[in-house]
Amino acid sequence: MNYRTDQYGNKISILGYGCMRFTQSGGKINLEKAELEIMEAYRNGVNYFDTAYVYSGSEEALGRILAKNGIRDNVYIATKLPHYLIRKSDSMEKYFSEQLKRLRTDHVDYYLMHMLTDVKTWERLKALGIIEWLEEKKKSKAIRQIGFSYHGNSEMFCELVDAYRWDFCQIQYNYMDEHSQAGRKGLIYAAERDLPVIIMEPLRGGKLAGLLPDEAKKIFKEYPIRRSPAEWAFRWLWNQPQVTCVLSGMNTIEMVRENVKTASEAEVGEFSPQDEALLQNVAKAINAKVKVGCTGCRYCMPCPQKVDIPGTFAAYNRKFTDGGKVALMEYFMCTAMRKDSTAASNCIGCGKCEQHCPQHISIRSELKNAAKGLEGPLYKAGRKAVQLFHLY
């Protein structure tokens, strides 16, 4: 495993474990499976584990696994304050205390303001006394380092970097988002101010690995260097010295092993101009096919009308990357084969989802497009059959 250091000299594995996508069984995290995957990563040098208050069951699962195996003090825990839920100052302590209990620890190594959107939001939190609260926690060592996670444009990101004496930050960044979100401009801006940068969505929710259009797959296949799409995406990130750690939501042993191998081999500056051109061509091929730039982060959920928004967009995009039959089957199974339909056509246009979307997607209009493209006569007939014969 390769490591990079933060400004305090802590060695952080360049591959971090994103704990948002643990496998679930019956609506709950499959703890036994998650433990096998986490321990496989740990034994191979991964020491940075990222979770959040709103990742259902994630903090509790991570805390139990680390405590059971006696490795809490050998790793760094990163979790996030749900500042968007805070309306009064004492709520900060309430949420933090609950997080410590879930994580079975007395301190958090890297504590983030979760999805900090703009300076105005930070000013609101300052008015509630958050700076004083954070400084007290840091002084008592209950919090070791303070940062923020961010989705948005590079200009506002740079403003937020300068709004406080942060210890680190976390951004969405990959070869498809090189010049969107915080982008390369934001990455370099933070690094020039000695802020370690943690990367999320390196594969855009898996779309840069298993959901590539045929043309993109062909470009990889014809290139003389043989690597998986995921490996190319990770190596592109680790090629940049400004990147401290890349999070991966690993939920199979095979995924852990492949990513660990890549993280043990990747080096800064290893990319050739031809390698860069390869990924630029792949990006062009992807952009020619994908209709909705959803990463599957699920910040838009839950929908009051039970619409499975990320699932709908995944199926809708798949219609244009993998073909109509595959997409329609996936959509039918995920929306119609259940007691309460989660179809796009359930949307009443309330707009609650759009308030939380990090990608600033026009969700309501895109859901209409998806319903039109996926809910044809065959879908509707199948849905009626499911209801009639109680097939869910």
HULINTA-V591636 format. One record per backbone hydrogen bond with DSSP energy under -1.0 kcal/mol. CO is the residue of the C=O (numbers start at 1). NH is the residue of the N-H. Records with the same first field share a line. If there is no record, write none. Layout:
CO->NH + NH
//
This chain:
2->14
4->12
6->9
10->6
12->4
14->246
16->248
17->50
23->30
25->28
28->25
29->31
30->34
31->35
32->36
33->37
34->38
35->39
36->40
37->41
38->42
39->43
41->46
42->45
47->76
48->17
49->78
50->19
52->55
54->56
55->58
57->61
58->62
59->63
60->64
61->65
62->66
63->67
64->68
65->69
66->71
67->70
71->74
72->75
76->49
77->110
78->51
79->112
80->53
81->83 + 114
82->85
83->86
88->91
89->92
90->94
91->95
92->96
93->97
94->98
95->99
96->100
97->101
98->102
99->103
100->105
108->144
109->145
110->79
111->147
112->81
113->149
118->122
119->123
120->124
121->125
122->126
123->127
125->130
126->129
129->133
130->134
131->135
132->136
133->137
134->138
135->139
136->140
137->142 + 143
142->108
145->111
146->167
147->113
148->170
149->116
153->157
154->158
155->159
156->160
157->161
158->162
160->163
164->166
169->198
170->150
171->200
178->184
182->186
183->187
184->188
185->189
186->190
187->191
188->192
190->193 + 195
191->194
196->169
197->244 + 245
198->171
199->247
200->173
203->208
204->207
206->209 + 210
213->217
214->218
215->219
216->220
217->221
218->222
220->223
228->232
229->233
230->234
231->235
232->236
233->237
234->238
235->239
237->240
239->269
240->243
245->199
246->16
248->18 + 250
252->256
253->257
254->258
255->259
256->260
257->261
258->262
259->263
260->264
262->265 + 266
263->2
267->270
272->276
273->277
274->278
275->279
276->280
277->281
278->282
279->283
280->284
281->285
282->286
283->287
284->288
286->289 + 290
292->294
298->301
303->306
307->309
308->312
309->313
310->314
311->315
312->316
313->317
314->318
315->319
317->320
318->322 + 323
323->327
324->328
325->329
326->330
327->331
328->332
329->333
330->334
331->335
332->336 + 337
335->342
336->338
342->308
343->346
344->347
353->356
357->360
361->363
362->366
363->367
364->368
365->369
366->370
367->371
368->372
369->373
370->374
371->375
376->380
377->381
378->382
379->383
380->384
381->385
382->386
383->387
384->388
385->389
386->391
//
